[in-house]
């Protein structure tokens, strides 16, 4: 059943039982958000059960959500597509972070060179694209400046974690998780590689 229809049906029942029919739309919206959060949380929880270091999955999920809240991004028209796209993006980021952490000690110069290029790419992205616009949405000058500054602060924070943290250490790995989640979140939320993501 469609999540929107389900939340509206539940909201109708709750509004009638509480004698507040005028609150039906508000209740439906709240239920919709709660169900989305619950289902995403269940998927991420299941993912964490099947990996040896679940903390990195949690790092990716939190960093992806935080960077998206700061920078914005395109929205899928349905919950299923939103789930597929967001979990897919986090999956790509997780694999990249795992590969990067394991390869760092073998060829640190190459790794730092790649990280440098990715960092420069993100700086260019922040200057030119943040906050990400989609549809007819527009932002005030103040919102644009706040988004850019917060994005820079976030990028500097995770980059410092990579530079300062000991290779293979907890801080380093957490910073790499956040870095990859932010990079691929930016990359795949600006111009989706498939029209399936945004088509009505």
C-alpha positions as CSV (number, residue, x, y, z in Angstrom):
1,X,0.0,0.0,0.0
2,X,1.2,3.5,-0.8
3,X,2.7,5.1,2.3
4,X,0.8,8.4,1.8
5,X,-2.6,6.6,1.6
6,X,-1.7,4.5,4.7
7,X,-0.8,7.6,6.7
8,X,-4.0,9.4,5.6
9,X,-6.2,6.5,6.6
10,X,-4.6,6.3,10.1
11,X,-4.8,10.1,10.4
12,X,-8.5,9.9,9.6
13,X,-9.1,7.4,12.4
14,X,-7.0,9.3,14.9
15,X,-8.7,12.6,14.1
16,X,-12.2,11.1,14.5
17,X,-11.3,9.3,17.7
18,X,-9.9,12.6,19.2
19,X,-12.8,14.7,17.9
20,X,-10.3,16.9,16.0
21,X,-11.2,16.4,12.3
22,X,-9.5,19.8,11.4
23,X,-6.2,18.3,12.4
24,X,-6.4,15.4,10.0
25,X,-3.9,16.9,7.5
26,X,-1.4,17.7,10.2
27,X,-1.7,14.2,11.7
28,X,-1.3,12.6,8.3
29,X,1.9,14.6,7.6
30,X,3.4,13.6,11.0
31,X,2.5,10.0,10.5
32,X,4.0,10.0,7.0
33,X,7.3,11.4,8.3
34,X,7.3,8.9,11.3
35,X,6.7,6.0,9.0
36,X,9.5,7.1,6.6
37,X,11.9,7.5,9.5
38,X,11.0,4.1,10.9
39,X,11.3,2.2,7.6
40,X,14.7,3.8,6.8
41,X,15.8,3.0,10.3
42,X,14.8,-0.6,9.9
43,X,16.7,-0.9,6.6
44,X,19.8,0.7,8.1
45,X,19.5,-1.6,11.2
46,X,19.3,-4.7,9.0
47,X,22.4,-3.5,7.0
48,X,24.3,-3.1,10.3
49,X,23.5,-6.7,11.3
50,X,25.3,-8.0,8.2
51,X,28.6,-6.1,8.5
52,X,31.6,-6.7,10.8
53,X,31.8,-3.1,11.9
54,X,28.3,-1.6,12.0
55,X,29.6,1.7,13.4
56,X,30.7,2.6,9.9
57,X,27.2,2.1,8.5
58,X,25.9,4.4,11.2
59,X,28.6,7.0,10.4
60,X,27.6,6.9,6.7
61,X,23.9,7.3,7.4
62,X,24.4,10.2,9.9
63,X,26.9,12.0,7.6
64,X,24.6,11.5,4.5
65,X,21.6,12.9,6.4
66,X,23.6,15.8,7.9
67,X,25.2,16.8,4.6
68,X,21.9,16.6,2.8
69,X,20.2,18.8,5.4
70,X,22.9,21.4,5.0
71,X,23.3,21.3,1.2
72,X,19.9,20.3,0.0
73,X,19.2,17.9,-2.9
74,X,16.7,16.5,-5.4
75,X,13.7,14.7,-4.0
76,X,12.1,11.5,-5.5
77,X,8.4,11.7,-6.1
78,X,7.7,8.4,-4.3
79,X,8.9,6.9,-1.1
80,X,10.2,3.7,-2.8
81,X,12.4,5.7,-5.1
82,X,13.6,7.8,-2.2
83,X,14.6,4.6,-0.3
84,X,16.3,3.0,-3.3
85,X,18.3,6.2,-4.1
86,X,19.3,7.2,-0.6
87,X,20.3,3.6,0.5
88,X,22.1,3.1,-2.9
89,X,24.1,6.3,-2.4
90,X,25.0,5.3,1.2
91,X,26.0,1.8,-0.1
92,X,28.3,3.3,-2.7
93,X,29.8,5.6,0.0
94,X,30.3,2.6,2.4
95,X,32.1,0.6,-0.2
96,X,34.3,3.5,-1.2
97,X,35.1,4.2,2.5
98,X,36.0,0.6,3.2
99,X,38.2,0.4,0.1
100,X,39.9,3.7,0.9
101,X,40.6,2.8,4.5
102,X,42.1,-0.6,3.6
103,X,44.3,0.8,0.7
104,X,45.6,3.8,2.6
105,X,48.5,2.0,4.3
106,X,49.5,0.4,1.0
107,X,49.8,3.6,-1.1
108,X,49.3,6.7,1.1
109,X,50.5,9.1,-1.6
110,X,48.0,7.9,-4.1
111,X,45.3,8.0,-1.5
112,X,46.0,11.5,-0.4
113,X,46.2,12.6,-4.1
114,X,42.7,11.2,-4.7
115,X,41.4,12.8,-1.5
116,X,42.9,16.1,-2.5
117,X,41.1,16.0,-5.9
118,X,37.9,15.0,-4.2
119,X,38.2,17.8,-1.7
120,X,38.8,20.4,-4.4
121,X,35.8,19.0,-6.3
122,X,33.6,19.5,-3.2
123,X,34.9,23.0,-2.7
124,X,33.9,23.9,-6.3
125,X,30.6,22.2,-5.8
126,X,29.9,24.1,-2.6
127,X,30.7,27.5,-4.2
128,X,28.7,26.8,-7.4
129,X,25.8,24.5,-6.3
130,X,25.0,24.7,-2.6
131,X,22.2,24.9,-1.7
132,X,21.1,22.4,-4.3
133,X,18.0,23.6,-6.1
134,X,15.3,21.4,-7.5
135,X,11.9,22.1,-9.1
136,X,10.7,25.6,-8.6
137,X,12.3,26.0,-5.1
138,X,14.2,29.2,-4.5
139,X,16.3,30.4,-1.5
140,X,16.9,33.7,0.2
141,X,20.4,35.2,0.0
142,X,20.8,34.6,3.7
143,X,19.9,30.9,3.4
144,X,22.4,30.5,0.5
145,X,25.2,32.0,2.6
146,X,24.4,30.0,5.7
147,X,24.3,26.8,3.6
148,X,27.6,27.5,2.0
149,X,29.3,28.4,5.3
150,X,27.9,25.3,7.1
151,X,29.0,23.1,4.1
152,X,32.5,24.6,4.3
153,X,32.7,24.0,8.1
154,X,31.5,20.4,7.7
155,X,34.0,19.8,4.9
156,X,36.9,21.3,7.0
157,X,35.9,19.2,10.0
158,X,35.9,15.9,8.3
159,X,39.1,16.7,6.3
160,X,40.9,17.6,9.5
161,X,39.8,14.3,10.9
162,X,41.5,12.5,8.0
163,X,44.7,14.6,8.2
164,X,45.0,14.5,12.0
165,X,43.6,11.0,12.7
166,X,46.1,8.1,12.7
167,X,45.8,5.9,9.6
168,X,43.6,3.0,10.5
169,X,42.5,4.6,13.7
170,X,38.9,5.2,14.8
171,X,38.9,8.9,14.2
172,X,40.5,8.5,10.7
173,X,38.0,5.8,9.7
174,X,35.0,7.8,10.9
175,X,36.3,10.8,9.0
176,X,36.7,8.8,5.9
177,X,33.1,7.5,6.3
178,X,31.8,11.0,6.6
179,X,34.0,12.2,3.7
180,X,32.7,9.5,1.3
181,X,29.1,10.0,2.4
182,X,29.3,13.7,1.7
183,X,31.1,13.3,-1.6
184,X,28.7,10.8,-3.1
185,X,25.7,12.5,-1.5
186,X,26.8,15.7,-3.4
187,X,27.6,13.8,-6.6
188,X,24.4,11.8,-6.9
189,X,21.9,14.4,-5.6
190,X,22.8,17.3,-7.9
191,X,22.0,15.6,-11.3
192,X,20.7,12.1,-10.8
193,X,22.3,9.6,-13.2
194,X,18.9,8.2,-14.0
195,X,15.7,10.1,-14.8
196,X,13.9,7.3,-12.9
197,X,14.8,9.2,-9.7
198,X,12.9,12.3,-10.5
199,X,10.3,11.5,-13.1
200,X,6.7,11.8,-12.0
